[in-house]
Amino acid sequence: MDSKNIKPGANASALLPILIFLVFYLGAGIWYEYISPVEGRMGFYVMSVVVAFGLALIVAFMQNSNRTFLENIHLCSQSIGNDNITIMLFIFLMAGAFGGIAKAAGGVQSTAHLLLNFVPGTFAIPGLFVIACLISMSMGTSCGTITVLVPIAASVAQDAGLSLPFAVGSVVGGAMFGDNLSFISDTTIAATRTQGTQMKDKFYANLKVAVPAAVLTLILLLGLSMSGSHVDLGTFDYSLLLALPYFIVLIMALRGMNVFFVLGTGILLFFVLGIAAGPMTIPDAFSAMGAGTSGMFETMIVTILAASISAIMRDGGGFEAILTFIRTYFKGQRGGSFGIGLLTILMDIATANNTVAIVVAGPIAKTISEEYGIEPRESASLLDTCSCIAQGIIPYGAQLLIASALAGIASLAIIPYLFYPFFLAACVIVSIMLSAKK
């Protein structure tokens, strides 16, 4: 038997590429964010995640001495050519096109303004939380939701005499709720494809932790808002025609329709209605779709690089080393679930990107779920939920950095008011303890 086809033993040194990635990416981020800031730039985005992964891949090639260069290339190509990776890349492209044309058509603004017109002044902050949940779930992006709603939240806080970090934290929490549940979010795409499950199955698995956390958050926000003064939100202009595609896409996704068909329908609707309503021309539509897909290129390249590094680390025994650690300290189905959650949170803290964290942790989580008898929908839910918990709290993540920049406050000031991510973490723990076998 060819020794190269024998399942590798545990070899912690095979994880060196991940350490190299963390040293360059996390190290550069800390340096340029807190020690030597670059004016006008967010520190954790000075070092490109693609460059950091590229350096890690070079180390992986050099370290895997048992195989020739071409054999390592073959390992990478097999991993990149996996059906789930290919489908993931195509969905990323379509999600980018959808997001680009929706924004250009004015769908994002119209949907937000439509919902804001129904919010009572006394409950402006809870209303913004709910709207953030709905907008993010429809758009599939927490950062986009934060960009649209934080300026409104800042104005509401000022007029109502409420804490600015309180208002901003409510929007960030709602944005993470939608990002976690959206059918077209890149985190959902990555989680479901790496675990080999359907989006609707992962969605319903997510609901049992996300909804209780959202309800608890809403109750708390309602109670806190009662102490503030009444604020007149005014009237927001919107086009029902341009908001309609988001609701249609959401309904189609909830019915479990094929994600390619759902995204294709959304793109077509925004193309037709955006031109018919006047804010967008045909050239604008094509340019917006192109810009949207271009915005996904980094995510796609990271997916390819992460798949390649994972293949080489797995071949070298790195995954087996992680599994050995989990087998030692995490027992039973409950332990396996906590292992997946902890792995995902640590990867997100290290990468400051929930999609990247899922792509890296996904293959290991898949192996853990198979060994511990965890259903694919549950492991996908854990990946997506735990990455959103970490991403919604870390002060150097894109979400808090964007929110703090728009509101003119420090990202650390928002953290005490991130009720939803903290409630979500508690709900995940309770869910594992109640539903998973010992």
C-alpha positions in Angstrom: 0.0 0.0 0.0 1.2 3.5 -0.9 2.3 5.1 2.4 1.1 8.5 1.1 -2.5 7.2 1.1 -2.4 6.1 4.8 -4.4 8.3 7.2 -1.9 10.6 8.8 -1.2 10.5 12.5 -1.6 13.5 14.8 1.1 16.1 14.0 0.7 19.5 15.7 3.5 21.0 13.7 1.4 20.7 10.5 -0.7 23.6 11.9 2.3 26.0 11.5 0.7 27.7 8.4 -2.2 28.8 10.6 0.2 30.2 13.2 2.1 32.0 10.4 -1.2 33.5 9.2 -2.1 34.7 12.7 1.3 36.2 13.3 1.1 38.2 10.1 -2.6 39.1 10.0 -3.4 39.5 13.7 0.0 40.9 14.5 -0.2 43.5 11.8 -3.7 44.4 12.8 -2.8 45.0 16.4 0.3 47.0 15.4 -1.5 49.3 13.0 -4.7 49.6 15.0 -3.2 50.2 18.5 0.5 50.8 18.4 1.3 52.6 15.2 -2.0 53.6 13.5 -2.2 54.6 9.9 -4.2 57.8 9.4 -7.5 57.2 7.6 -7.2 53.4 7.6 -8.5 50.6 9.9 -5.6 48.8 11.4 -6.9 45.3 10.7 -7.2 46.1 7.0 -3.7 47.3 6.4 -2.5 43.7 6.0 -4.6 42.0 3.3 -6.1 38.7 4.5 -5.2 37.3 1.0 -1.5 38.2 1.5 -1.4 36.6 4.9 -3.0 33.4 3.6 -0.6 33.5 0.7 2.4 33.5 3.0 0.8 30.7 5.1 0.3 28.6 1.9 4.0 29.0 1.0 4.9 27.7 4.5 2.5 24.8 4.0 4.2 23.8 0.7 7.7 24.1 2.3 6.7 22.1 5.3 5.0 19.2 3.6 8.3 17.6 2.6 6.9 14.1 2.1 5.3 15.3 -1.1 6.8 16.9 -4.2 5.7 20.4 -5.3 3.4 18.9 -7.9 1.9 16.5 -5.4 1.1 19.4 -3.2 -0.5 21.2 -6.1 -2.6 18.0 -6.7 -3.8 18.1 -3.1 -4.8 21.7 -3.4 -6.6 21.2 -6.7 -8.6 18.3 -5.3 -9.7 20.4 -2.4 -10.5 23.5 -4.5 -12.4 21.2 -7.0 -14.7 19.8 -4.3 -18.4 20.3 -5.2 -19.2 22.3 -2.1 -16.3 24.7 -2.7 -17.3 25.2 -6.4 -21.0 25.8 -5.5 -19.9 28.2 -2.7 -17.8 30.3 -5.2 -20.7 30.5 -7.7 -23.1 31.6 -4.9 -20.6 34.2 -3.7 -20.6 35.7 -7.3 -24.4 35.8 -7.5 -24.8 37.2 -4.0 -22.3 39.9 -4.9 -24.3 40.8 -8.1 -27.5 40.8 -6.1 -26.1 43.1 -3.4 -24.6 45.5 -6.0 -27.7 45.9 -8.1 -30.0 46.2 -5.0 -27.9 49.0 -3.6 -27.7 50.8 -7.0 -31.5 50.5 -7.5 -32.1 52.1 -4.1 -33.7 48.9 -2.6 -31.7 49.1 0.6 -32.6 52.6 1.4 -36.3 52.2 0.4 -36.7 49.1 2.6 -35.1 50.8 5.6 -37.2 53.9 5.2 -40.4 51.9 4.7 -39.9 50.1 8.0 -38.9 53.2 9.9 -42.2 54.9 9.1 -43.9 52.2 11.3 -41.8 52.8 14.4 -43.4 54.6 17.3 -41.3 57.5 18.6 -41.1 56.1 22.2 -39.7 52.8 21.0 -37.3 54.2 18.4 -34.3 52.1 19.7 -36.2 48.7 19.9 -37.7 49.6 16.5 -34.2 50.2 15.0 -33.1 46.8 16.4 -36.0 45.0 14.7 -35.4 46.9 11.4 -31.7 46.0 11.6 -32.7 42.4 12.0 -35.0 42.5 9.0 -32.7 44.5 6.7 -29.7 42.4 7.4 -31.7 39.2 6.9 -32.9 40.5 3.5 -29.6 42.0 2.4 -27.3 39.3 3.7 -24.8 41.7 5.1 -24.3 43.1 8.6 -21.8 45.8 7.4 -24.3 47.1 4.8 -27.0 47.3 7.4 -24.8 49.1 9.9 -23.8 51.6 7.3 -27.4 52.4 6.5 -28.9 52.5 10.0 -26.1 53.8 12.4 -26.4 57.4 11.2 -30.2 57.2 11.9 -29.6 55.6 15.3 -27.1 58.4 16.2 -29.7 61.1 15.3 -32.4 59.2 17.4 -30.1 59.0 20.4 -29.3 62.7 20.3 -33.0 63.7 19.9 -34.2 61.3 22.6 -31.4 62.0 25.1 -30.3 58.4 25.0 -26.8 56.9 25.2 -25.2 56.9 21.7 -23.4 53.6 22.3 -26.7 52.2 23.4 -28.4 53.1 20.1 -25.5 52.0 18.0 -25.1 48.7 19.9 -28.8 47.9 19.2 -28.3 48.3 15.5 -25.1 46.2 15.5 -26.9 43.5 17.4 -29.8 43.5 14.9 -27.4 43.4 12.0 -25.7 40.3 13.4 -29.1 38.6 13.9 -29.9 39.0 10.2 -26.3 38.1 9.1 -26.6 34.9 11.0 -30.0 33.9 9.5 -29.9 35.3 6.0 -30.0 32.8 3.2 -27.8 35.0 1.0 -25.2 35.9 3.7 -21.7 34.7 2.8 -21.5 33.2 6.3 -24.6 31.1 5.7 -23.2 30.0 2.3 -19.9 29.0 3.8 -21.4 27.2 6.8 -23.9 25.1 4.8 -21.6 24.2 2.0 -18.7 23.1 4.3 -21.1 20.9 6.3 -23.1 19.6 3.4 -26.5 20.7 4.5 -29.4 22.7 3.0 -29.8 26.4 3.9 -33.4 25.9 5.1 -32.3 23.1 7.4 -29.6 25.3 8.9 -32.0 28.2 9.1 -34.5 26.3 11.3 -31.7 24.9 13.4 -30.5 28.5 13.9 -34.0 29.8 14.9 -34.0 27.9 18.2 -31.1 30.0 19.5 -31.4 33.2 17.5 -35.1 33.9 18.2 -34.9 33.5 22.0 -31.8 35.8 22.0 -33.6 38.4 19.9 -36.8 38.3 22.1 -34.7 38.8 25.2 -32.8 41.6 23.6 -36.1 43.3 22.5 -37.6 43.0 25.9 -34.5 44.6 27.5 -34.5 47.4 24.9 -38.2 48.1 25.4 -37.6 48.4 29.2 -34.6 50.7 28.8 -36.4 52.8 26.1 -39.3 53.6 28.5 -36.9 55.8 30.5 -36.0 58.0 27.5 -38.0 60.9 26.1 -40.3 60.7 23.1 -38.6 61.4 19.8 -40.3 62.3 16.5 -38.6 60.2 13.8 -40.3 62.2 11.1 -41.3 60.8 7.7 -39.0 58.9 5.4 -39.4 58.8 1.7 -39.4 55.3 0.1 -40.5 53.4 -3.0 -42.6 50.3 -2.2 -41.7 49.0 -5.7 -38.0 49.0 -4.8 -38.5 47.4 -1.4 -40.6 44.6 -2.9 -37.8 42.4 -4.3 -36.2 42.0 -0.8 -39.5 40.6 0.6 -40.0 38.3 -2.4 -36.4 37.0 -2.1 -37.0 36.4 1.7 -40.2 34.5 1.1 -38.7 32.4 -1.6 -35.7 31.5 0.6 -37.9 30.6 3.5 -39.9 28.3 1.2 -36.6 26.4 0.6 -36.2 27.3 -3.1 -32.9 26.8 -4.8 -30.5 29.6 -3.8 -29.4 30.1 -7.4 -33.0 30.6 -8.5 -33.7 32.9 -5.5 -30.7 35.1 -6.2 -31.4 35.1 -9.9 -35.0 36.2 -9.3 -33.8 39.0 -7.0 -31.3 40.3 -9.5 -33.9 40.2 -12.3 -36.5 42.0 -10.2 -34.1 44.8 -9.1 -32.9 45.1 -12.7 -36.4 45.6 -14.1 -37.9 47.6 -11.2 -34.8 49.7 -10.7 -34.9 50.9 -14.3 -38.7 51.2 -14.3 -38.7 53.4 -11.1 -36.1 55.7 -12.5 -33.1 55.7 -10.2 -31.0 53.4 -12.4 -30.2 53.0 -16.1 -29.3 49.8 -17.9 -25.5 50.7 -17.9 -25.8 51.5 -14.2 -27.3 48.1 -13.6 -24.6 46.2 -15.3 -21.9 48.3 -13.6 -23.5 47.7 -10.2 -23.6 43.9 -10.8 -19.9 44.0 -11.8 -18.9 46.0 -8.8 -20.9 43.7 -6.5 -19.2 40.6 -7.9 -15.8 42.3 -7.7 -16.5 43.0 -4.0 -16.7 39.2 -3.5 -13.3 38.4 -5.1 -11.3 38.7 -1.9 -13.8 36.3 -0.2 -13.5 33.9 -3.1 -9.7 34.0 -3.2 -9.6 33.5 0.6 -11.9 30.4 0.2 -9.5 29.0 -2.4 -6.4 29.6 -0.4 -8.0 28.3 2.8 -9.1 25.1 1.0 -5.6 24.6 -0.2 -4.0 25.2 3.1 -6.5 22.9 4.8 -5.8 20.1 2.4 -2.1 20.2 3.1 -2.5 20.5 6.8 -4.9 17.6 6.8 -2.4 15.5 4.8 0.3 16.4 7.3 -1.7 15.4 10.3 -2.7 18.9 11.5 -6.4 18.1 11.6 -5.8 14.9 13.4 -3.9 16.9 16.1 -6.9 19.2 16.6 -9.2 16.2 16.8 -6.9 14.5 19.3 -7.1 17.6 21.5 -10.9 17.7 21.2 -11.2 13.9 21.9 -9.1 14.4 25.0 -11.0 17.3 26.5 -14.4 17.2 25.0 -16.5 14.1 25.5 -19.7 13.0 23.8 -22.0 14.8 21.5 -22.3 17.8 23.9 -18.5 18.0 24.0 -18.2 17.8 20.3 -20.7 20.7 19.9 -18.7 22.8 22.4 -15.6 21.9 20.5 -17.0 23.2 17.2 -18.2 26.4 18.9 -14.9 27.1 20.6 -12.9 26.4 17.5 -15.0 28.8 15.5 -14.9 31.6 18.0 -11.1 31.3 18.3 -10.7 31.4 14.5 -12.9 34.5 14.3 -11.0 36.2 17.1 -7.8 35.5 15.2 -9.1 36.5 11.7 -11.6 39.2 12.6 -13.7 37.9 9.7 -16.6 35.5 10.3 -16.6 34.1 6.8 -12.9 33.4 6.8 -13.3 31.8 10.3 -16.0 29.5 8.9 -14.1 28.5 5.8 -11.0 27.6 7.9 -12.9 25.8 10.7 -15.5 24.2 8.4 -13.5 21.1 7.3 -12.5 20.3 10.9 -16.0 20.9 12.1 -17.3 18.5 9.5 -15.0 15.8 10.8 -15.9 16.5 14.4 -19.6 16.4 13.6 -19.3 13.0 11.8 -17.2 11.5 14.7 -19.5 12.8 17.5 -22.8 12.1 15.7 -23.8 15.8 15.3 -26.2 16.5 12.5 -24.8 18.6 9.6 -27.5 21.3 10.1 -26.5 21.6 13.7 -22.8 21.9 13.0 -23.5 24.5 10.3 -25.7 26.4 12.7 -22.9 26.3 15.3 -20.3 27.5 12.8 -22.5 30.5 11.7 -23.8 31.4 15.1 -20.5 31.2 17.0 -18.7 33.2 14.3 -21.4 35.9 14.5 -21.1 36.0 18.3 -17.4 36.6 18.2 -17.6 39.0 15.1 -20.3 41.0 16.8 -18.3 41.6 19.9 -14.6 42.0 19.0 -13.7 45.7 18.9 -11.4 45.3 15.8 -14.0 43.6 13.6 -15.4 45.4 10.5 -18.8 45.7 12.1 -17.8 47.6 15.2 -15.1 49.6 13.4 -17.6 50.8 10.8 -20.2 51.6 13.5 -17.8 53.5 15.7 -16.5 55.5 12.7 -20.0 56.5 11.6 -21.1 57.4 15.2 -17.8 59.1 16.1 -17.3 57.0 19.2 -14.7 54.3 20.3 -15.6 50.7 19.3 -14.9 49.6 22.9 -17.7 52.0 24.1 -20.3 50.0 22.1 -19.4 46.5 23.6 -21.4 46.9 26.9 -24.5 47.5 24.8 -24.2 44.5 22.5 -27.0 42.7 24.2 -27.9 40.4 21.3 -24.5 38.8 20.9 -24.2 38.1 24.6 -27.8 36.7 24.8 -27.0 34.6 21.7 -23.9 33.1 23.4 -26.0 32.2 26.4 -28.7 30.6 24.2 -26.1 28.6 22.4 -24.7 27.2 25.6 -28.2 26.4 27.0 -29.2 24.8 23.6 -26.2 22.5 23.6 -26.7 21.5 27.2 -30.4 20.7 26.7 -30.4 19.1 23.2 -27.0 17.4 22.8 -26.3 14.0 24.2 -23.7 13.6 26.9 
